[in-house]
Every structure is written in structure tokens, then in C-alpha cells.
Amino acid sequence: MKRFLLAASCAFAMSGAAAQAADMSKMHEMMMKMGGPTPDERVEMNIPAPMKVMQKRMMRQHFDTLSEITAALAANDLKKTAEIASSIGWTPEEANRCATISEAAGQKELLTLGMAVHKKADELADNARAGNRDKALANLSELMKNCNACHERFRL
Ligand code: HEC
């Protein structure tokens, strides 16, 4: 009820158009602070829409995996760290997945960028297995940089 009253009073205070104009000016201010509007010059991955949906789902899974690796490292559970990192290592299945997407998009670079991520995950797993938490943490940072190297080059 309280929320309803608040929403109703806001609606009286500001018409829809005025609220939108206020939002736009805030947005404009935010964009100027970030250096102003610039075109997105990344290369579009030219793949069918359902494949884009799949790619994004896979990406969110990867992001979740990084969170799990971080949690395992924070808990100093290096065995678990190695297990999770291996799950995104460079296996024949992963190579196949990356190659398929790369071929579908007609961009060989996608395969190279993908491989760098998965091989770094293997390195992280090896260091965790060897009990070297510091090196594993450094690998995690490098792994994230590898993720973003592709984001800087390509978009969906
Ligand atoms: C070979 C290229 C490539 C690699 C490697 C890669 N990504 Fe992505 N990812 C993309 C592209 C392309 C997009 C879409 C970006 C856009 O359109 O702005 C994306 C989008 C995402 C998104 C947004 C998903 C959504 O629902 O919109 C997340 C999260 C993400 N990636 C996480 C990761 C993580 C974490 C890694 C590393 C473990 C990673 N990505 C590695 C290409 C890649």
C-alpha cells in the first residue's frame, strides 16, 4: 500500500514524458563522464540467433565457473580449485565447440582467443594441483584478461 501511494504521488509529481527526459539527461551525463558516445567498433559474430542465445548461456556459465574457482581459492581448497578449473580446460570436446563457433562465424581468431582461455584454465588447475595457490590466483587474473581480450574484439 505504501509503495502504491509513493508510486502514485511520483506519477502526479512527474508526467511520464518529464520522467523520461530526466532519465535521458542522467544517461547523457553518465555517457559524457565516460568520454562521450563512441560507436561500437567490435566485429559482430555473424551467427544465427539461436546460436547467439546458446553462446550467451555458455558465457554466463563460464562467469559462474570463475566465481566458483574464486570461492574455492578463498577457502584454500586447492583440490576443488583444480577440479573446477579442469572442467573448462582444453579438452577435445571444448576444442570442437570452439572450432564450430569459430567456423560458423567465419572468424579464425575466435578459436585462438577461446583456446587461450581454456589452456589458461589448465595451467591454473596444474598449479592448484601442485599446491601453489599464489600462482593459481595469478592464473585466475590472466584467465579473466583472456576472457575480456575476446570481448574487446567481438560482439554478438
Ligand atoms: C572467443 C571469444 C570469447 C571468449 C574467449 C569469451 N567470451 Fe564472453 N562473450 C563473447 C561475446 C562475443 C559476447 C557478447 C558480447 C557483446 O555482444 O557485447 C560475450 C558475452 C559474455 C557475457 C554476457 C552474457 C550475456 O548473457 O549477455 C558474459 C557474462 C561473458 N561473455 C563471460 C565470459 C567469461 C567469464 C569468459 C572467460 C572464461 C568469456 N566470456 C570468454 C565472446 C567470448
Backbone and ligand atoms as CSV (ligand in chain L), in Angstrom:
chain,resi,resn,atom,element,x,y,z
A,1,MET,N,N,0.842,-1.200,0.000
A,1,MET,CA,C,0.000,0.000,0.000
A,1,MET,C,C,0.880,1.255,0.000
A,2,LYS,N,N,1.854,1.235,0.905
A,2,LYS,CA,C,2.772,2.374,0.993
A,2,LYS,C,C,3.451,2.593,-0.358
A,3,ARG,N,N,3.878,1.471,-0.941
A,3,ARG,CA,C,4.585,1.549,-2.210
A,3,ARG,C,C,3.652,2.128,-3.279
A,4,PHE,N,N,2.400,1.714,-3.213
A,4,PHE,CA,C,1.427,2.199,-4.181
A,4,PHE,C,C,1.258,3.715,-4.053
A,5,LEU,N,N,1.149,4.184,-2.812
A,5,LEU,CA,C,0.953,5.620,-2.581
A,5,LEU,C,C,2.155,6.401,-3.100
A,6,LEU,N,N,3.338,5.847,-2.829
A,6,LEU,CA,C,4.572,6.504,-3.262
A,6,LEU,C,C,4.600,6.591,-4.792
A,7,ALA,N,N,4.273,5.471,-5.424
A,7,ALA,CA,C,4.269,5.434,-6.889
A,7,ALA,C,C,3.240,6.425,-7.428
A,8,ALA,N,N,2.080,6.469,-6.786
A,8,ALA,CA,C,1.023,7.357,-7.250
A,8,ALA,C,C,1.457,8.813,-7.098
A,9,SER,N,N,2.090,9.156,-5.968
A,9,SER,CA,C,2.490,10.549,-5.782
A,9,SER,C,C,3.589,10.930,-6.772
A,10,CYS,N,N,4.466,9.975,-7.080
A,10,CYS,CA,C,5.508,10.241,-8.079
A,10,CYS,C,C,4.868,10.525,-9.427
A,11,ALA,N,N,3.852,9.739,-9.752
A,11,ALA,CA,C,3.182,9.907,-11.036
A,11,ALA,C,C,2.541,11.281,-11.128
A,12,PHE,N,N,2.035,11.773,-10.001
A,12,PHE,CA,C,1.430,13.115,-10.016
A,12,PHE,C,C,2.507,14.179,-10.170
A,13,ALA,N,N,3.625,13.928,-9.463
A,13,ALA,CA,C,4.674,14.952,-9.450
A,13,ALA,C,C,5.336,15.076,-10.810
A,14,MET,N,N,5.406,13.981,-11.550
A,14,MET,CA,C,6.169,13.995,-12.788
A,14,MET,C,C,5.392,13.258,-13.877
A,15,SER,N,N,5.132,13.874,-14.957
A,15,SER,CA,C,4.425,13.171,-16.026
A,15,SER,C,C,5.388,12.140,-16.619
A,16,GLY,N,N,4.889,11.170,-17.341
A,16,GLY,CA,C,5.742,10.149,-17.935
A,16,GLY,C,C,6.828,10.756,-18.796
A,17,ALA,N,N,6.466,11.733,-19.618
A,17,ALA,CA,C,7.432,12.344,-20.538
A,17,ALA,C,C,8.525,13.074,-19.771
A,18,ALA,N,N,8.121,13.764,-18.708
A,18,ALA,CA,C,9.112,14.518,-17.927
A,18,ALA,C,C,10.080,13.550,-17.263
A,19,ALA,N,N,9.536,12.438,-16.746
A,19,ALA,CA,C,10.394,11.442,-16.092
A,19,ALA,C,C,11.392,10.884,-17.091
A,20,GLN,N,N,10.921,10.645,-18.316
A,20,GLN,CA,C,11.792,10.094,-19.357
A,20,GLN,C,C,12.902,11.093,-19.704
A,21,ALA,N,N,12.524,12.374,-19.787
A,21,ALA,CA,C,13.509,13.408,-20.097
A,21,ALA,C,C,14.572,13.470,-19.005
A,22,ALA,N,N,14.138,13.334,-17.747
A,22,ALA,CA,C,15.087,13.361,-16.627
A,22,ALA,C,C,16.032,12.169,-16.736
A,23,ASP,N,N,15.499,11.000,-17.084
A,23,ASP,CA,C,16.311,9.796,-17.240
A,23,ASP,C,C,17.354,10.005,-18.333
A,24,MET,N,N,16.913,10.602,-19.464
A,24,MET,CA,C,17.807,10.826,-20.593
A,24,MET,C,C,18.948,11.756,-20.208
A,25,SER,N,N,18.606,12.800,-19.426
A,25,SER,CA,C,19.663,13.750,-19.085
A,25,SER,C,C,20.682,13.094,-18.143
A,26,LYS,N,N,20.199,12.235,-17.254
A,26,LYS,CA,C,21.109,11.473,-16.373
A,26,LYS,C,C,22.004,10.568,-17.207
A,27,MET,N,N,21.380,9.904,-18.175
A,27,MET,CA,C,22.101,8.979,-19.045
A,27,MET,C,C,23.169,9.751,-19.820
A,28,HIS,N,N,22.782,10.925,-20.329
A,28,HIS,CA,C,23.708,11.748,-21.093
A,28,HIS,C,C,24.912,12.120,-20.221
A,29,GLU,N,N,24.625,12.543,-18.989
A,29,GLU,CA,C,25.690,12.942,-18.067
A,29,GLU,C,C,26.654,11.766,-17.833
A,30,MET,N,N,26.058,10.590,-17.636
A,30,MET,CA,C,26.858,9.398,-17.389
A,30,MET,C,C,27.765,9.092,-18.584
A,31,MET,N,N,27.188,9.210,-19.802
A,31,MET,CA,C,27.960,8.907,-21.012
A,31,MET,C,C,29.088,9.902,-21.214
A,32,MET,N,N,28.825,11.184,-20.912
A,32,MET,CA,C,29.864,12.197,-21.095
A,32,MET,C,C,31.031,11.932,-20.142
A,33,LYS,N,N,30.680,11.474,-18.924
A,33,LYS,CA,C,31.733,11.162,-17.944
A,33,LYS,C,C,32.623,10.022,-18.448
A,34,MET,N,N,32.043,9.141,-19.284
A,34,MET,CA,C,32.813,8.004,-19.803
A,34,MET,C,C,33.476,8.348,-21.138
A,35,GLY,N,N,33.549,9.630,-21.462
A,35,GLY,CA,C,34.256,10.048,-22.674
A,35,GLY,C,C,33.343,10.313,-23.856
A,36,GLY,N,N,32.034,10.309,-23.641
A,36,GLY,CA,C,31.091,10.619,-24.710
A,36,GLY,C,C,30.735,9.406,-25.543
A,37,PRO,N,N,29.686,9.530,-26.387
A,37,PRO,CA,C,29.242,8.377,-27.175
A,37,PRO,C,C,30.266,8.021,-28.257
A,38,THR,N,N,30.596,6.739,-28.341
A,38,THR,CA,C,31.505,6.272,-29.401
A,38,THR,C,C,30.864,5.052,-30.052
A,39,PRO,N,N,31.083,4.858,-31.345
A,39,PRO,CA,C,30.480,3.693,-31.999
A,39,PRO,C,C,31.123,2.393,-31.499
A,40,ASP,N,N,30.342,1.317,-31.507
A,40,ASP,CA,C,30.855,0.000,-31.124
A,40,ASP,C,C,31.600,-0.554,-32.334
A,41,GLU,N,N,32.944,-0.537,-32.259
A,41,GLU,CA,C,33.726,-0.917,-33.433
A,41,GLU,C,C,34.160,-2.375,-33.419
A,42,ARG,N,N,33.602,-3.140,-32.479
A,42,ARG,CA,C,33.987,-4.551,-32.428
A,42,ARG,C,C,33.358,-5.321,-33.605
A,43,VAL,N,N,33.964,-6.442,-33.913
A,43,VAL,CA,C,33.465,-7.267,-35.023
A,43,VAL,C,C,32.256,-8.079,-34.549
A,44,GLU,N,N,31.172,-8.022,-35.315
A,44,GLU,CA,C,29.998,-8.795,-34.923
A,44,GLU,C,C,30.184,-10.272,-35.287
A,45,MET,N,N,29.871,-11.149,-34.342
A,45,MET,CA,C,29.906,-12.584,-34.637
A,45,MET,C,C,28.668,-12.906,-35.444
A,46,ASN,N,N,28.909,-13.190,-36.721
A,46,ASN,CA,C,27.780,-13.391,-37.612
A,46,ASN,C,C,27.269,-14.833,-37.551
A,47,ILE,N,N,26.520,-15.133,-36.508
A,47,ILE,CA,C,25.982,-16.493,-36.341
A,47,ILE,C,C,24.464,-16.387,-36.156
A,48,PRO,N,N,23.718,-17.469,-36.455
A,48,PRO,CA,C,22.254,-17.405,-36.325
A,48,PRO,C,C,21.810,-17.092,-34.892
A,49,ALA,N,N,20.637,-16.458,-34.784
A,49,ALA,CA,C,20.120,-16.008,-33.479
A,49,ALA,C,C,20.114,-17.106,-32.404
A,50,PRO,N,N,19.640,-18.345,-32.738
A,50,PRO,CA,C,19.624,-19.365,-31.665
A,50,PRO,C,C,21.030,-19.694,-31.161
A,51,MET,N,N,22.027,-19.581,-32.062
A,51,MET,CA,C,23.408,-19.850,-31.668
A,51,MET,C,C,23.920,-18.732,-30.745
A,52,LYS,N,N,23.428,-17.522,-30.999
A,52,LYS,CA,C,23.809,-16.400,-30.130
A,52,LYS,C,C,23.283,-16.619,-28.716
A,53,VAL,N,N,22.041,-17.115,-28.648
A,53,VAL,CA,C,21.437,-17.391,-27.333
A,53,VAL,C,C,22.271,-18.441,-26.607
A,54,MET,N,N,22.670,-19.489,-27.350
A,54,MET,CA,C,23.466,-20.572,-26.767
A,54,MET,C,C,24.823,-20.033,-26.299
A,55,GLN,N,N,25.425,-19.209,-27.152
A,55,GLN,CA,C,26.736,-18.625,-26.822
A,55,GLN,C,C,26.652,-17.814,-25.521
A,56,LYS,N,N,25.586,-17.019,-25.396
A,56,LYS,CA,C,25.441,-16.190,-24.187
A,56,LYS,C,C,25.225,-17.061,-22.950
A,57,ARG,N,N,24.459,-18.143,-23.128
A,57,ARG,CA,C,24.231,-19.049,-21.988
A,57,ARG,C,C,25.564,-19.653,-21.545
A,58,MET,N,N,26.375,-20.050,-22.528
A,58,MET,CA,C,27.670,-20.644,-22.229
A,58,MET,C,C,28.563,-19.621,-21.498
A,59,MET,N,N,28.471,-18.372,-21.953
A,59,MET,CA,C,29.264,-17.302,-21.346
A,59,MET,C,C,28.903,-17.123,-19.869
A,60,ARG,N,N,27.588,-17.135,-19.607
A,60,ARG,CA,C,27.153,-16.948,-18.214
A,60,ARG,C,C,27.614,-18.114,-17.356
A,61,GLN,N,N,27.654,-19.300,-17.961
A,61,GLN,CA,C,28.173,-20.472,-17.229
A,61,GLN,C,C,29.659,-20.286,-16.907
A,62,HIS,N,N,30.393,-19.772,-17.902
A,62,HIS,CA,C,31.829,-19.526,-17.684
A,62,HIS,C,C,32.026,-18.544,-16.534
A,63,PHE,N,N,31.203,-17.517,-16.536
A,63,PHE,CA,C,31.308,-16.478,-15.495
A,63,PHE,C,C,31.069,-17.113,-14.129
A,64,ASP,N,N,30.080,-17.993,-14.068
A,64,ASP,CA,C,29.761,-18.686,-12.832
A,64,ASP,C,C,30.926,-19.572,-12.400
A,65,THR,N,N,31.570,-20.212,-13.391
A,65,THR,CA,C,32.721,-21.073,-13.084
A,65,THR,C,C,33.848,-20.248,-12.455
A,66,LEU,N,N,34.048,-19.031,-12.975
A,66,LEU,CA,C,35.099,-18.177,-12.394
A,66,LEU,C,C,34.770,-17.853,-10.939
A,67,SER,N,N,33.491,-17.644,-10.662
A,67,SER,CA,C,33.075,-17.364,-9.285
A,67,SER,C,C,33.352,-18.574,-8.391
A,68,GLU,N,N,33.089,-19.774,-8.918
A,68,GLU,CA,C,33.346,-20.999,-8.138
A,68,GLU,C,C,34.844,-21.209,-7.897
A,69,ILE,N,N,35.652,-20.893,-8.910
A,69,ILE,CA,C,37.110,-21.017,-8.738
A,69,ILE,C,C,37.576,-20.048,-7.646
A,70,THR,N,N,37.054,-18.823,-7.714
A,70,THR,CA,C,37.427,-17.801,-6.717
A,70,THR,C,C,37.054,-18.270,-5.312
A,71,ALA,N,N,35.854,-18.822,-5.176
A,71,ALA,CA,C,35.386,-19.286,-3.860
A,71,ALA,C,C,36.267,-20.420,-3.339
A,72,ALA,N,N,36.630,-21.355,-4.234
A,72,ALA,CA,C,37.466,-22.486,-3.816
A,72,ALA,C,C,38.856,-21.993,-3.396
A,73,LEU,N,N,39.376,-21.003,-4.121
A,73,LEU,CA,C,40.694,-20.447,-3.765
A,73,LEU,C,C,40.612,-19.707,-2.435
A,74,ALA,N,N,39.514,-18.987,-2.231
A,74,ALA,CA,C,39.336,-18.235,-0.982
A,74,ALA,C,C,39.276,-19.201,0.203
A,75,ALA,N,N,38.682,-20.378,-0.033
A,75,ALA,CA,C,38.571,-21.379,1.031
A,75,ALA,C,C,39.839,-22.229,1.128
A,76,ASN,N,N,40.820,-21.896,0.309
A,76,ASN,CA,C,42.084,-22.632,0.238
A,76,ASN,C,C,41.871,-24.116,-0.078
A,77,ASP,N,N,40.832,-24.393,-0.838
A,77,ASP,CA,C,40.546,-25.768,-1.249
A,77,ASP,C,C,41.128,-25.970,-2.655
A,78,LEU,N,N,42.402,-26.328,-2.694
A,78,LEU,CA,C,43.102,-26.388,-3.979
A,78,LEU,C,C,42.688,-27.595,-4.826
A,79,LYS,N,N,42.234,-28.647,-4.133
A,79,LYS,CA,C,41.775,-29.837,-4.868
A,79,LYS,C,C,40.513,-29.455,-5.666
A,80,LYS,N,N,39.608,-28.765,-4.986
A,80,LYS,CA,C,38.374,-28.344,-5.638
A,80,LYS,C,C,38.678,-27.317,-6.740
A,81,THR,N,N,39.609,-26.407,-6.448
A,81,THR,CA,C,40.011,-25.410,-7.445
A,81,THR,C,C,40.442,-26.106,-8.734
A,82,ALA,N,N,41.303,-27.136,-8.573
A,82,ALA,CA,C,41.825,-27.864,-9.739
A,82,ALA,C,C,40.691,-28.546,-10.501
A,83,GLU,N,N,39.770,-29.147,-9.738
A,83,GLU,CA,C,38.637,-29.841,-10.381
A,83,GLU,C,C,37.801,-28.877,-11.225
A,84,ILE,N,N,37.463,-27.745,-10.624
A,84,ILE,CA,C,36.594,-26.785,-11.329
A,84,ILE,C,C,37.318,-26.205,-12.547
A,85,ALA,N,N,38.590,-25.826,-12.346
A,85,ALA,CA,C,39.353,-25.240,-13.461
A,85,ALA,C,C,39.477,-26.243,-14.609
A,86,SER,N,N,39.678,-27.516,-14.266
A,86,SER,CA,C,39.788,-28.548,-15.311
A,86,SER,C,C,38.506,-28.665,-16.119
A,87,SER,N,N,37.379,-28.372,-15.468
A,87,SER,CA,C,36.094,-28.519,-16.163
A,87,SER,C,C,35.972,-27.532,-17.331
A,88,ILE,N,N,36.811,-26.477,-17.339
A,88,ILE,CA,C,36.811,-25.590,-18.516
A,88,ILE,C,C,38.180,-25.630,-19.221
A,89,GLY,N,N,38.876,-26.758,-19.040
A,89,GLY,CA,C,40.191,-26.933,-19.685
A,89,GLY,C,C,40.058,-27.237,-21.180
A,90,TRP,N,N,41.200,-27.351,-21.821
A,90,TRP,CA,C,41.231,-27.554,-23.284
A,90,TRP,C,C,41.111,-29.030,-23.609
A,91,THR,N,N,39.903,-29.547,-23.657
A,91,THR,CA,C,39.639,-30.948,-23.980
A,91,THR,C,C,39.242,-31.032,-25.457
A,92,PRO,N,N,39.226,-32.260,-26.034
A,92,PRO,CA,C,38.777,-32.378,-27.435
A,92,PRO,C,C,37.357,-31.834,-27.624
A,93,GLU,N,N,36.489,-32.024,-26.618
A,93,GLU,CA,C,35.097,-31.516,-26.736
A,93,GLU,C,C,35.081,-29.991,-26.797
A,94,GLU,N,N,35.914,-29.389,-25.930
A,94,GLU,CA,C,35.971,-27.928,-25.894
A,94,GLU,C,C,36.538,-27.403,-27.207
A,95,ALA,N,N,37.602,-28.082,-27.701
A,95,ALA,CA,C,38.217,-27.680,-28.969
A,95,ALA,C,C,37.179,-27.732,-30.083
A,96,ASN,N,N,36.362,-28.770,-30.034
A,96,ASN,CA,C,35.327,-28.960,-31.036
A,96,ASN,C,C,34.287,-27.834,-30.969
A,97,ARG,N,N,33.882,-27.505,-29.737
A,97,ARG,CA,C,32.886,-26.443,-29.538
A,97,ARG,C,C,33.409,-25.104,-30.071
A,98,CYS,N,N,34.643,-24.781,-29.671
A,98,CYS,CA,C,35.232,-23.507,-30.093
A,98,CYS,C,C,35.391,-23.456,-31.613
A,99,ALA,N,N,35.826,-24.602,-32.196
A,99,ALA,CA,C,36.035,-24.648,-33.652
A,99,ALA,C,C,34.707,-24.463,-34.383
A,100,THR,N,N,33.659,-25.081,-33.863
A,100,THR,CA,C,32.343,-24.981,-34.506
A,100,THR,C,C,31.864,-23.530,-34.543
A,101,ILE,N,N,31.978,-22.866,-33.405
A,101,ILE,CA,C,31.518,-21.469,-33.330
A,101,ILE,C,C,32.371,-20.575,-34.223
A,102,SER,N,N,33.686,-20.830,-34.159
A,102,SER,CA,C,34.628,-20.051,-34.949
A,102,SER,C,C,34.334,-20.188,-36.450
A,103,GLU,N,N,34.082,-21.430,-36.867
A,103,GLU,CA,C,33.780,-21.675,-38.289
A,103,GLU,C,C,32.453,-21.048,-38.686
A,104,ALA,N,N,31.443,-21.194,-37.812
A,104,ALA,CA,C,30.120,-20.638,-38.109
A,104,ALA,C,C,30.207,-19.121,-38.287
A,105,ALA,N,N,31.048,-18.482,-37.477
A,105,ALA,CA,C,31.182,-17.023,-37.558
A,105,ALA,C,C,32.173,-16.612,-38.640
A,106,GLY,N,N,32.917,-17.587,-39.175
A,106,GLY,CA,C,33.920,-17.286,-40.195
A,106,GLY,C,C,35.075,-16.445,-39.661
A,107,GLN,N,N,35.396,-16.653,-38.380
A,107,GLN,CA,C,36.459,-15.865,-37.734
A,107,GLN,C,C,37.429,-16.804,-37.019
A,108,LYS,N,N,38.583,-17.058,-37.661
A,108,LYS,CA,C,39.572,-17.979,-37.069
A,108,LYS,C,C,40.075,-17.487,-35.707
A,109,GLU,N,N,40.103,-16.184,-35.563
A,109,GLU,CA,C,40.624,-15.585,-34.333
A,109,GLU,C,C,39.830,-16.030,-33.095
A,110,LEU,N,N,38.543,-16.337,-33.307
A,110,LEU,CA,C,37.711,-16.772,-32.181
A,110,LEU,C,C,38.277,-18.045,-31.557
A,111,LEU,N,N,38.763,-18.938,-32.420
A,111,LEU,CA,C,39.322,-20.204,-31.938
A,111,LEU,C,C,40.583,-19.930,-31.113
A,112,THR,N,N,41.438,-19.048,-31.616
A,112,THR,CA,C,42.683,-18.720,-30.901
A,112,THR,C,C,42.378,-18.093,-29.540
A,113,LEU,N,N,41.427,-17.163,-29.538
A,113,LEU,CA,C,41.083,-16.471,-28.284
A,113,LEU,C,C,40.436,-17.432,-27.289
A,114,GLY,N,N,39.597,-18.331,-27.814
A,114,GLY,CA,C,38.948,-19.327,-26.953
A,114,GLY,C,C,39.967,-20.287,-26.366
A,115,MET,N,N,40.877,-20.738,-27.230
A,115,MET,CA,C,41.902,-21.682,-26.789
A,115,MET,C,C,42.748,-21.083,-25.652
A,116,ALA,N,N,43.069,-19.799,-25.764
A,116,ALA,CA,C,43.892,-19.134,-24.741
A,116,ALA,C,C,43.202,-19.217,-23.370
A,117,VAL,N,N,41.880,-19.024,-23.368
A,117,VAL,CA,C,41.115,-19.093,-22.108
A,117,VAL,C,C,41.203,-20.498,-21.510
A,118,HIS,N,N,40.905,-21.496,-22.347
A,118,HIS,CA,C,40.826,-22.868,-21.832
A,118,HIS,C,C,42.203,-23.417,-21.435
A,119,LYS,N,N,43.238,-23.034,-22.172
A,119,LYS,CA,C,44.580,-23.501,-21.803
A,119,LYS,C,C,45.049,-22.843,-20.505
A,120,LYS,N,N,44.623,-21.605,-20.300
A,120,LYS,CA,C,44.971,-20.924,-19.039
A,120,LYS,C,C,44.277,-21.622,-17.874
A,121,ALA,N,N,43.072,-22.124,-18.118
A,121,ALA,CA,C,42.347,-22.859,-17.070
A,121,ALA,C,C,43.116,-24.135,-16.704
A,122,ASP,N,N,43.715,-24.789,-17.721
A,122,ASP,CA,C,44.533,-25.984,-17.457
A,122,ASP,C,C,45.755,-25.631,-16.613
A,123,GLU,N,N,46.377,-24.499,-16.948
A,123,GLU,CA,C,47.562,-24.056,-16.203
A,123,GLU,C,C,47.180,-23.795,-14.740
A,124,LEU,N,N,46.022,-23.144,-14.576
A,124,LEU,CA,C,45.516,-22.864,-13.217
A,124,LEU,C,C,45.310,-24.173,-12.448
A,125,ALA,N,N,44.698,-25.152,-13.132
A,125,ALA,CA,C,44.432,-26.446,-12.498
A,125,ALA,C,C,45.752,-27.114,-12.092
A,126,ASP,N,N,46.745,-27.059,-12.990
A,126,ASP,CA,C,48.048,-27.681,-12.687
A,126,ASP,C,C,48.683,-27.037,-11.457
A,127,ASN,N,N,48.644,-25.713,-11.398
A,127,ASN,CA,C,49.253,-25.014,-10.261
A,127,ASN,C,C,48.500,-25.293,-8.957
A,128,ALA,N,N,47.178,-25.396,-9.055
A,128,ALA,CA,C,46.382,-25.706,-7.855
A,128,ALA,C,C,46.711,-27.121,-7.382
A,129,ARG,N,N,46.803,-28.041,-8.342
A,129,ARG,CA,C,47.121,-29.437,-8.009
A,129,ARG,C,C,48.496,-29.537,-7.344
A,130,ALA,N,N,49.417,-28.667,-7.790
A,130,ALA,CA,C,50.766,-28.676,-7.216
A,130,ALA,C,C,50.805,-27.930,-5.877
A,131,GLY,N,N,49.666,-27.421,-5.440
A,131,GLY,CA,C,49.595,-26.740,-4.138
A,131,GLY,C,C,50.032,-25.286,-4.178
A,132,ASN,N,N,50.158,-24.734,-5.380
A,132,ASN,CA,C,50.638,-23.355,-5.479
A,132,ASN,C,C,49.475,-22.364,-5.642
A,133,ARG,N,N,48.984,-21.908,-4.494
A,133,ARG,CA,C,47.800,-21.036,-4.505
A,133,ARG,C,C,48.109,-19.669,-5.131
A,134,ASP,N,N,49.288,-19.131,-4.846
A,134,ASP,CA,C,49.648,-17.815,-5.398
A,134,ASP,C,C,49.662,-17.844,-6.930
A,135,LYS,N,N,50.271,-18.901,-7.469
A,135,LYS,CA,C,50.337,-19.000,-8.938
A,135,LYS,C,C,48.939,-19.203,-9.516
A,136,ALA,N,N,48.123,-20.012,-8.807
A,136,ALA,CA,C,46.759,-20.263,-9.278
A,136,ALA,C,C,45.962,-18.951,-9.314
A,137,LEU,N,N,46.162,-18.125,-8.293
A,137,LEU,CA,C,45.470,-16.825,-8.255
A,137,LEU,C,C,45.912,-15.931,-9.399
A,138,ALA,N,N,47.228,-15.922,-9.654
A,138,ALA,CA,C,47.752,-15.120,-10.768
A,138,ALA,C,C,47.161,-15.633,-12.087
A,139,ASN,N,N,47.045,-16.956,-12.207
A,139,ASN,CA,C,46.438,-17.556,-13.417
A,139,ASN,C,C,44.983,-17.128,-13.569
A,140,LEU,N,N,44.277,-17.019,-12.444
A,140,LEU,CA,C,42.869,-16.631,-12.499
A,140,LEU,C,C,42.742,-15.212,-13.081
A,141,SER,N,N,43.642,-14.347,-12.645
A,141,SER,CA,C,43.641,-12.979,-13.173
A,141,SER,C,C,43.924,-12.983,-14.675
A,142,GLU,N,N,44.934,-13.789,-15.088
A,142,GLU,CA,C,45.269,-13.875,-16.517
A,142,GLU,C,C,44.101,-14.458,-17.315
A,143,LEU,N,N,43.448,-15.431,-16.701
A,143,LEU,CA,C,42.300,-16.077,-17.356
A,143,LEU,C,C,41.211,-15.034,-17.658
A,144,MET,N,N,40.927,-14.198,-16.662
A,144,MET,CA,C,39.894,-13.163,-16.853
A,144,MET,C,C,40.301,-12.185,-17.952
A,145,LYS,N,N,41.590,-11.857,-17.995
A,145,LYS,CA,C,42.080,-10.962,-19.052
A,145,LYS,C,C,41.877,-11.615,-20.420
A,146,ASN,N,N,42.100,-12.931,-20.473
A,146,ASN,CA,C,41.895,-13.654,-21.734
A,146,ASN,C,C,40.433,-13.628,-22.149
A,147,CYS,N,N,39.527,-13.746,-21.174
A,147,CYS,CA,C,38.087,-13.660,-21.484
A,147,CYS,C,C,37.820,-12.314,-22.157
A,148,ASN,N,N,38.308,-11.278,-21.512
A,148,ASN,CA,C,37.993,-9.934,-21.999
A,148,ASN,C,C,38.688,-9.572,-23.302
A,149,ALA,N,N,39.816,-10.253,-23.600
A,149,ALA,CA,C,40.502,-9.994,-24.874
A,149,ALA,C,C,39.531,-10.270,-26.016
A,150,CYS,N,N,38.705,-11.317,-25.853
A,150,CYS,CA,C,37.730,-11.634,-26.904
A,150,CYS,C,C,36.582,-10.618,-26.885
A,151,HIS,N,N,36.143,-10.233,-25.699
A,151,HIS,CA,C,35.047,-9.247,-25.607
A,151,HIS,C,C,35.431,-7.909,-26.238
A,152,GLU,N,N,36.735,-7.593,-26.166
A,152,GLU,CA,C,37.203,-6.331,-26.760
A,152,GLU,C,C,37.180,-6.394,-28.289
A,153,ARG,N,N,37.315,-7.603,-28.835
A,153,ARG,CA,C,37.410,-7.789,-30.299
A,153,ARG,C,C,36.067,-8.077,-30.946
A,154,PHE,N,N,35.226,-8.867,-30.241
A,154,PHE,CA,C,33.983,-9.351,-30.856
A,154,PHE,C,C,32.748,-9.000,-30.044
A,155,ARG,N,N,31.624,-8.917,-30.767
A,155,ARG,CA,C,30.317,-8.769,-30.102
A,155,ARG,C,C,29.321,-9.701,-30.776
A,156,LEU,N,N,28.189,-9.873,-30.116
A,156,LEU,CA,C,27.153,-10.730,-30.700
A,156,LEU,C,C,26.126,-9.888,-31.431
L,1,HEC,C1,C,36.217,-16.326,-28.228
L,1,HEC,C2,C,35.515,-15.205,-27.715
L,1,HEC,C3,C,35.087,-15.162,-26.278
L,1,HEC,C4,C,35.740,-15.663,-25.172
L,1,HEC,C5,C,37.076,-16.378,-25.116
L,1,HEC,C6,C,34.917,-15.355,-24.029
L,1,HEC,N1,N,33.799,-14.666,-24.431
L,1,HEC,FE1,FE,32.297,-13.995,-23.221
L,1,HEC,N2,N,31.351,-13.204,-24.829
L,1,HEC,C7,C,31.832,-13.211,-26.139
L,1,HEC,C8,C,30.996,-12.367,-26.965
L,1,HEC,C9,C,31.194,-12.111,-28.441
L,1,HEC,C10,C,29.990,-11.865,-26.118
L,1,HEC,C11,C,28.893,-10.870,-26.478
L,1,HEC,C12,C,29.454,-9.507,-26.158
L,1,HEC,C13,C,28.614,-8.391,-26.701
L,1,HEC,O1,O,27.812,-8.581,-27.637
L,1,HEC,O2,O,28.808,-7.266,-26.193
L,1,HEC,C14,C,30.227,-12.418,-24.783
L,1,HEC,C15,C,29.430,-12.176,-23.697
L,1,HEC,C16,C,29.704,-12.594,-22.417
L,1,HEC,C17,C,28.839,-12.385,-21.278
L,1,HEC,C18,C,27.463,-11.745,-21.297
L,1,HEC,C19,C,26.438,-12.877,-21.468
L,1,HEC,C20,C,25.004,-12.400,-21.647
L,1,HEC,O3,O,24.093,-13.104,-21.156
L,1,HEC,O4,O,24.776,-11.362,-22.289
L,1,HEC,C21,C,29.490,-12.902,-20.189
L,1,HEC,C22,C,28.996,-12.916,-18.751
L,1,HEC,C23,C,30.752,-13.461,-20.653
L,1,HEC,N3,N,30.843,-13.263,-22.015
L,1,HEC,C24,C,31.668,-14.088,-19.845
L,1,HEC,C25,C,32.854,-14.668,-20.308
L,1,HEC,C26,C,33.843,-15.271,-19.449
L,1,HEC,C27,C,33.774,-15.336,-17.942
L,1,HEC,C28,C,34.835,-15.732,-20.262
L,1,HEC,C29,C,36.096,-16.430,-19.890
L,1,HEC,C30,C,36.052,-17.568,-19.016
L,1,HEC,C31,C,34.453,-15.395,-21.631
L,1,HEC,N4,N,33.263,-14.758,-21.617
L,1,HEC,C32,C,35.228,-15.697,-22.736
L,1,HEC,C33,C,32.927,-13.879,-26.586
L,1,HEC,C34,C,33.872,-14.522,-25.799
